[in-house]
């Protein structure tokens, strides 16, 4: 009864921590700042994100996860330890049970790395569960029912698409498309079109403020500061939502292809269910303006945004942890 349980959405851009009965207790960027001199971790989360693009030569601020999987084991372990300790408070007698959500297409080696990092970070037991499953649980989709439900979970590094029935994934696919790729595409487009160099944070701000997946009748606009590529001096330009739509054409094309591919491989009975119930979208990047409309137009299937899309995966891990027996079949690996 004293065992603490924690659900973690280990994302490429954000880490969310869910504690049963308390809800989401942490939502911070998955960024770690490290000293190059002695390899010490200087800052994690919000504090480290503020350092992105602003560090001196002696400090490196980086994201230890790429495309939804661990790219740097040591840094991920340090980051997990920080988030587990912060979620539970300093002094504690018992090590917690931790459930981590991972991409559906993860390899067994990558899975093992997540489990090992979680145990090393202070967990008593680690459970691994596929992201589309927990995103569906968090979006209040009855995944145990004998009918098809389609979920698209678009995070910072990957977009996970799955048709779920009877608690398992029947047809799935993923595209290496997400928030960070959107940011890079906008950055590159502004560099080429306006000869203006901007940073990751500015690019993310443009995406959130005026970004749109489709051309709008009344385009939104905002002022953007950056460095002129020709003269090297600071300059201000006006960027519109049409600029972001142009910039994201390639990334969105990859996403639409992946969605169509999953629908193509879905059994006819489940396709009919999906047509009736529609497609549910979750994940922070699904908040891009008009993205649900673009999916609906491309597939011909009604598309809806889940309630609080950013929190679906974290909420789902917490619910699955509280009801381990019900979701036994969905858990990939434990230790």
PECOR-V872191 format. One line per field, one symbol per residue. ss: DSSP state (@ for helix, = for strand, . for the rest). phi: phi as a letter, one per 20 degrees, with the letter a starting at -180 (. if undefined). burial: b if it has 16 or more other ideal C-beta (glycine too) atoms within 10 Angstrom, else e. A space follows every 50 residues. Layout:
ss = ???
phi = ???
burial = ???
This chain:
ss = ....======...======...=======..====.....====.@@@@. ........====..==..==..@@@@@@@@@@@@@@@@.......===== ==.....@@@@@@@@@@@@@..========@@@@@@@@..........== ====....=======..========...@@@@@@@@@@@@@@@@.==..@ @@@@@@@@@@.=........========.....=======@@@@@@@.@@ @@@@@@@@@@@@@@...@@@@@@@@@@.====.@@@@.=.@@@@@@@@@. ..===...@@@@@@@@@@@@@@.....@@@====.
phi = .efeccdceeefdcdddddgmdnfdbbcfeccdceffcmffebcmgffff egmceffeccdbefdclncfdcfffffffffffffffengebedfeecdd ecgfefefffffffffffffeoefbccdcfggffffffemeffffebecd ccdddfdcddcbddblmceecbabcfcagfffffffgffffffdlceceg ffffffgffcgbfcfdfcgebbecdadffeemdfbdcdddfffffffegf ffffffffffffffeeggffgfffffendddcngfffggmffffffffem dgccefflgfegffffffffffcgffdgfefebcb
burial = eeebbbbbbbbbbbbbbbbeeeebbbbbbbbbbbeeeeeebbbbbeebbe bbeebeeebbbbbbbbbbbbebeebbbbbbbbbbeebbeeeeeebbbbbb bbbbbbeeeebebbbbbbbbbbbebbbbbbbbbbbbbbbebebeeeebbb bbbbbbbbbbbbbbbebebbbbbbbbbbbbbbbebbbebbeeebebebee ebbbbbbeebbbbeeeeeeeeeebebeeeeeeeebebebbbebbbebbee bbeebbebbeebbeebeeebbebbbebbbbbbbbbbbbbbbbebbbebbe bebeebeebbbbbbbbbbbbbeeeeebeebbbeee
